[in-house]
Amino acid sequence: MLYSIIQIVLFQTLFLLVYDLFLRRETFFNYNRIYLLLTSVFSIVLPFVKLPELRKVTTQETVIRLPEIFIGDGSSINANPYLAGQINEAAITNSQLPIWQIVLYIGMVLAVLMFVVKIAKLYFIKNNNPKRWKGDVLVVNLLKSSAAFSFFNTVFLGDNIPSSEKDTIYQHELVHVREKHSLDLLFFEVLRILFWFSPLVYIYQNRVKELHEFIADANAVKHQGKSNYYQSLLHQILDTNTLSFTNTFFKKSLIKKRIVMLQKSKSSQKSLLKYALILPVIFAMLVYTSTEVKAQEKSDIKTEMDQELTDEELLEIYYNEIVKMEEEKVDFKEIAKYVGVGAEESLDKYIESREDYLKAIAFVRYIADSMLKRKKAEGTLSDEDIVSYDKMKELPRKNYKGYLEWKKTDEAKRKWESYTENGSLKLFVENMSNKTQEEQKRFDDLMKQLETDSYYKKLIVTDGKTTFVIDSPLLTEEDKVEVIEVPFSAVDEVPSYKDCESLMSKEEKKQCFNEFINAHVKKHFNTNVEKNMELQKKRIFARFLIDTDGNVTRIQARAASKVLEEEAKRVLSLLPQFIPGRQKGEVVAVAFSLPITLN
């Protein structure tokens, strides 16, 4: 959602730039009005348009995660087994909205309240001044005022406007009424509520109001000579109305522009070709939205969709996916892998994500239904079996929220600690940074067990928020499995550094490439950029792309500090040109994710 909002703002900027640079000075006022209305809609719709045909013609991209880089006193980590291993922050799923969404919704509510106040103010003015119908137009006479404006079929004229000018001004406002300009402005009022944070919407509305005045002037001047009309414009400007959704005759910032536009010669028909500029702009936007690979965006969209579904709805989706896999004769091990059943990562994690938790429940339901079908086919199904299998299919904690609550109990903590069959010792502490004496003693005992018993591969310590994974000192290098998001085997020939090209095997090239990146980051990273003690031992998640020319592009970084993010980007921008990767003989772009830890 956040990424889509950023795209909307970006597209609004591009459309407005085209308008201001090429179209704003033309006298095709109605065409310009249509352009502004359509592009304001396009900017909202295009980010959600994905054309597979455009994706096919773009460069293939594969994401590979590089081994984590530790910057700092590495010797202290290796020397102290209590600090050895990998540090991961557990992502605890909860139902709370992100802060930015809360701010967004609060802003929308305030914008709605402001809009209601403006509407109320308008109707207060309308109801507290004399009015009369002139055909199908309601004319409101504003007492002790020189203002003039219109709203839908109502024209407001100040009592202090000279009689000689009233007819001219009325004809001007009548154009606004006939052309239904108030609908345009109300449309942008709605956009101002939805995108209250974006200055582009306000600029859009101002541009449209400007066009409304040009259109009204061009029509009204036909009823009166230009010189007399100029005098009406330059007459005393008092009590200017400031409601953003009304068309105001007297507005100081527009007077000069209106006179200049009235004096301007009509644009030539050749200038209409400028509107064709919108076609390549829209095409470029479609290419961008259809081909831009954003792993985080995909994750955000999926998370937002999941949040909108109930647990039972998600369960049904996962259950149907499992059934579909069975119908397609997918191996049972693959089905179990899909739901994470028996996976070491799932067994070691203290709190499962909502997706993993519900997938596991869906798998249990699938097993129960399969057993029911088998027993029914064999003719051995009993009433006790039906009751037993129905109980299996129930949510053990009612819903995921109930599961999270249960995870806070002593029963859940002890149950998690007791499961060590996969070679993992486990310890739950209330506060990772401040263990109690009893917790410290248990930790020391488990560390001794890890150092002496070769059965156990690691010790996992968590407080439900932060998780330490400490490898056994008895493990050999072969036992330590490097986990990457997408294996190098996904690409026939991975990108490599020129000094690594002479190596024969793929693994050797991979190791050489990893060592080069590691050495480069450690050499160039300025560890003095962040002096805040609270940010010691923090992680930076970086991402970059080696394109089809071997250049490092699309450098991104995320960290607790903007300073650290910028430093990571700077260091990666210093990487040299690489030999690009290949897939099936063709050059491909390869994206890398790179975690960096500062100690």
N, C-alpha and C positions, 0 to 999 in steps of 0.2 A: 504493500500500500504506500509506504513512504517513498519508495523508488518511483512509483507511478506518479505521485504528486510532484516529485522533482522533474520528471519528464514533462508533465503538463505545464509547469512554469517555464521550462526550457522552450517548449514549442510555442507558447504564448510570446516569449521574447523574440523568437525567430520571425513569427508572423507579423509582429509589430514593427520589427526592423525593416522588413520588406515594405510594409505600408508607409512608414516614415521616410524611407529613402527614395521610393519610386512612385508612390500613389497619392500621397497626402496633398501634393501641390496641384494635382489635376482637378479639373472642374466636373469630373464624372461623379457627382456627389452620391447619386443613388447606387451606382456600382460600388463605390467605396463603402457605402452603408452595408450593402450585401456582403462585401468582402469581410468587414469587421465582424458581422454577425456569424457568418459561416466559419471563419477561422477560429473564433472563440469557442465554437462547438467542436471543430476539428481537433483543437489542442487538447480537449478533454477525452475525445473518443480514440484518437490515434494511438495513445500509449497502450491501449488494450487490443489493438488490431495486430495479429500475428499471421503472416502469410507464409505457409510452409514452402511455397514455390521459391520465395526469395531466400529462405534459409538454405535451400539446396545448392544455390549458386555461390555461396560464400565459403570462406575458408573453414575447413574442419578444425576443431579445437579440442584438445584433450587436456584434462587437469591432472597434474601429478603433485603429490605432496612430498616435499623434501624433508629430510631429517631435521629435527629441531636444533637450532644453534644456541649454545649457552655462551653468553659474554660475561666475563668477570673472573673471579678466582676459581677456575675449574678444579684446581688441585684439592681445594677444601671439600668439594663434592665427592671426589673419588676416595678421599682419605676417610671421610666420615660416613659409615653405612647408614646412619640415621637420616642423612640428607641425600642418599643415593636414590637413583630411580627417576621416574617421570612424575611431574606435578601436573595434575589436571584439575580444572575447576568444573564441578558437576553442574550441568544445566538443569536446575529444578523447575519443572513445568508448573505454572500456576495460572490461575484464571484472571489475574490482575492485568489491566491494560497498561501498555507502555506509557511512560510519562508524556511523550510527545503526542500520543493520541488523546490523553486527558486534556492537555493544553489545547489541542485542536478543537475538541468538543466544547470546552468552556468558551473558547473564542467564538464558536458558532452560536452558542446560546446568547452571548452578549451582543453579537451582530443582529440576531433576530430581535432582541429587546430594543436595540437602537432603531431598527426598521419599524417596529410597532410604534415607537415614540414619534417617528417622522410621519407615519400615516395618521396618527392621532392629532398631531399638530396641524396637518393639512385639513383634516375634517373640522377641527376647531375653528380654523380661519374661515372655512366654507360656511359653517353654520352660524357664525357670529358677524356676518356681513350681509348687506342687502344683495339680492340676486334676482335675475329674471331670465326667462328662456328667450332665446333668439333663434327661432327654428328648432333644430335639434341640438343646439349648443347652449349650455348654461353659462351665463356671464355673471361673475361675482364682482361687485363693486367694493374694492378694498378702501375702507375709510381711512383718511389721513395717511395715505401711502402713495408712493410713486412707483411701486413695483408692478411688473407685468409678467405673468407666466401662465402655463397651461398644464392640465393633467387630464388625460383622456378627453372627454367631451366638455370639460369645464375650463373656461378662460377666466383668469383673475386679472382685473385691471385696476390700477391704483386710482383713487379719486383725485389725486393731485396731478395726474398726467394732463397736459394741455389738450383741450378739445380738438385742436387742429391736428394733433398727432394720434389721437385715440384710434381713429379708423385705420391708419397705417399699421399701428401696433396690433390692432385686432386682426387685420388681414394676415399679419405675420403669424400670430398665435393660431389662427384658424388652419394654417397649413400644417402645424404640428398636430392639430386635432384630426384633420382629414388623413394625414399620412400615418396616423397611429404611432407616433414617435414614443409615446409613453410605454408602449409594449416593449420597445427596445431597452428603455431605461430600467423597467422592472425586471427584465431578463438579467441585466447586469447587477441589479440589486440582489438577485438570487445567487449569482456568482460571487458577489461580495460576502454573502453569508457563508457559502461553502469554502471559499478561498480568501477568507478575511486577512490572511497573513501575506498574501501576494500583492505587491504594488502594481503588478501587470494588469490585474482586473480593473483597478481604479483608472489606470491609463487608458485601457480599452473604453471604459465608460466616458471618460473625458473626450476621447477622440470621436465617439459616436455623438455626444452632445454638440460638439463643434460642427459635425456634419449636419446635424438637425438644423442648426442656425443658418448654415450656408444654403441648405435646401429651402428653408422658409424665406430667407432673404431673396433668393433667386425668383421665387414665386410672387412674393409680396411687392417687389420693386416694379413688377409689371403694372400694378395699379397706381403707381405714383412715380414721378421722375426720380432719377438717381440722386440729384442734388438735395431734393426735399427729404428723401429717405436717409441720406447722410446726416441731415440736421436732426432727424428723429433719433438716430443712433448716438449723436454727440450731445444730445440734450442732457440736462442734469440727471445723473445716475444716483438715485437714492433708494434706500430700503430694498437692496438686492436680495432676492430670496435665495436661500442656500440649500434647499432640499435637492438631493442628488437625483431624484427620479422625476423632477418637473423640468419643463423647458422654459428657461428664463430669458426674457427679452433683453433686460438690462444686465450685462455682466462685463465688468471692466476688462478682464483678461481676454475677452473675445472681441471687443469692439474693434480694435485695430485689425485683427485677422479678418473680420467680416467685411470691413471697408476695402482691405487689400484684395480679397477674393471677389468682391463686387466689381472692382476695377479691372480684374484680370480677364484677358481674352479667353474665349472658349477653347479648351484643349482640342488638338487635332485628333482625327480618327486613328492615326497611327499610334497614338499614345495608348490606345486600347490594348495593344500587344503586350503592354507591361503586365496586364493581369495574367498573362500566360506564365509569369514567373512562379505563380502559386503551384503549378504542376510539378516542376522539378523539386520544389521545396517539400511538397507532400510525399513525393516518391522517395526522397532521401529519408524522410521521417519513417515511412513504412519499412524501408530497408533497415533502418536502425532498430525499430521496435521488433522486427521479425528475426533479426540475426544476432542481436546483442546477447551474448552469453553471460548471464549473471547467476552464479550459483546461489548467492545469498538471496537474490530476488525470488528464485524458484522456491527456496526454503521458506521465505516470508509469505509467499502466496499460498503455499501448501498449509502453513501454520494458520493463516487467517481463515482458510476454507475449513480446516479441521475445527477451529474454535467456534465456527458457526454451527457445527453439527453436534447433536447430542451424543452421549456415549453409545447408546443403542444404535443410532444411525451409523456411526463409525464402525461399530461391531459388525453390522450387516454388510457394510462395504468390504471389510477385511475378510469376513466369512465367504462372501461371494467370490473374492479374488482367489481364496484357497480352493474353493470348489472348481473354479475355472481352471486352475493349475492342474487339478486332479483330472478333469475332463480332457485336458491337453496332454495327458500321460507324463506330466512332469515328475521326475524322481522324487520319492518321499523325502530324501535328504535335502533336496532343494526347497521343498515346501517348509520343512523345519527351519532351514536357514532363513527363509523369507520372514518367518514370524519370530526368529531369534531364539527358538527353543533349544536349550543345551549350549548356546553360545557362551564362551568364556566371558566375554565382555558383559553380557547380560547378567551372568551369575555374580560377577564381581561388583556390578553397579549397585549402590544402595537404593537409589530412587530411580525407577524406570521412567522414561518419557511416557506421555499419554499414549502415543502411537504404539510403542513397544508393549506397554501393559495391555492395551485392548487387543493387539494382535495375538498375544499369548492367550487371552480369554477366547478369542475367535477360534484359535487352534484347538482349544479344549472342547469347544462346542462341536467343531468339525469331527474330532475323535469320537465324542459321545454319539453323534448322529451316525457315524460310520459303523460303530459297534451295534447300535440299534438295528440298522439295516441288515448287518450280517446275521445277527441273532434271529431277526424276523425271517430272513431267507432260509435259515437252518431250521426254523420252527421251534427254537429253544427259548424264545422271548417270554419272560415272566413279568408279572405286575411289579415285583421287586426290582427287576432290571429297569423298567420304565421309570419308577420313582428315583432310582439311583442315578440314571443318566440325565433325567430332568434336573436333578440337584447339581450335577456336574456343570450344566449349561448356565447356571445362575452366576451373576457377578458376585465374586466373593466379598467385595467391600461395597456393594450397591452401585458405586460409580467411582470414577478416577479421583474425585475430590475426597471420597471416603477412604480411598487407598492412601492418599497423601496424609490424611489425619491419622490413619492406622500406623503409618511409618514413624510417627512421633512417639509411639508407645514403646515401653520396655520390651514387650513381647516381640515386636517387629525387629528391634535392635538385636536381641539375643538370638532370634531365629536366623537373621542374616549372618551373625558372627559364627553360628554353629555349622554353617555349610562350608566345609573345607575340602570336599572330595575332589575339587578341581585343582588342588595344590596351592590354594590361596589361604593364608592366614588373614583374619579380619578383626578389626577393632573399631568400635564406635565410641567416640568421645563427644562430650557436650560442647566443648570449645577447643578447637584445634590449637589456638595460640596460648591457651591457658588450661593445661590439663590438671586434673585433681591428682592427689598423691596416689590414690587407688588406680586411676587411669594410667599414670606414669609407670607404676609397678607392672601393670598388665602389659603395657607397651614394651618394657624392658624384658619381661619374660618371653614375649612373643619374638622379640628380636634375637634372643639367645636361641630359641627354637629354630628360627629361620637360618641362623648361622651354623647350626649343628645337624639339622635334619634335611637331607638332600631331597626328600619328597616334596617339600614346600618350595615353590618358585618365587613367591613374593608375599609381602605383607601389605595389606590395604588398610589405611587408616582414614576415617572420614568423620565429619561432624554433620553431614547432610548438605553442606554447602561447598566445602573444599575437600578434595580427596588427594592423599599422598599414596603413591604406589612405589614401594621399596623393593627392588630386586634382591634376590638371595645372592650373597657373595660367592656361593658355591656354583652358580650358573656359569657355564662356558659361553663364549661368544656365539657359538652355534645355537645355543638354547634361546638366545635373545632374539626374538622375531621382530623385525622392523615392520611397522604397520604403515602402509601408505594408502591414500584414498583410491587412487587408480594405479595399478601396477605398471611398471615400465613395459611390460609385455603388451599393453594396450596399443603401443606404438611400435611399428616394426623397427624403426631407427630413431632413437630418442635424440634430442638436441645434445650436442657435445661441444666441449672446448677444444680449440685447435691442438693443444698439447696432449689431449686425450685420444686424438684420432688414430694414433699409431698403435693403440692397444687393440688386442684381437677380440676378446670376448665382450659381450654386452654388459656383463656384471662388472668387469674391470672399467669399462667406460662410465658406467653408472657411478661406481665408487670414486673415480677420478673427478667426475663432474661435481659430485657432492662435496668432495674435499676442497675443490676450487671455490665453490660458493661459500663454504664454511670459512675458509681462510680469508676470502675477500671481505666478508661482512666483519669478521673480527679485526681485520687490519684497518678498515676505514670507519668503523662505527665510533663516534665520539661519545664516550661514556660520561662525559662531563656536561652533557646537554641538559640533564635533568637532575637537579640537586635535592629535590623534595624527598625526604627520608621515607615518606609513606609509599613512594613509588619504587622503592628498591625491590628487587626480585620480581619484577613485573614482566608480563609477556606482551609481545607485539605479534600480530597476525598480519603477515605481508602476503601480497599476491602480485605476480608479474607474468607477462606473456612473452615468449620468444616467438616472434612472427616468422613468416615464410622467408624473410631475408636474413633471419638470425638476430635481428635487433630486439633489444629488451624494451617492451612497451607496456601500456596499461598498468603502470605501477600503482598499487593501492596498499594502504596500511591501516590497521585499526589497533588502538592501544588506549590505556587509561589517560594518557596525556597527548595533546596535540603536538607537543615538542618532540616526543618520541616517534610519533607517526611521521612527521616531516623528516626527522633524521633517518628513519628507515627508508623512506622514499629517496632521500638524497644518496644514500649508500648504494641502493639498487640501481639508481640512474647511472652510477659509475661503472656498472658491469660492461664488459667489452662485447663485441659482436660474436655470436656463437654460430656453429654450423647447425642449420635448422633440422628439425625432425622430419621423418618421412613415414608415410603410411601407404602401403601397396604401391610403392615406387613414386608417389607424388608428395611434394613438399607440403607439410601441414604446420599450422600454428599450435604450439603447446603451452598451456598455462600451468604455472607452478604456484603452490601455496607454501609459504615458508614461515614457520613459527620461530620466533627469536625470544629467548629468555635472558633478562638482565639480572645478574646476581651482584 
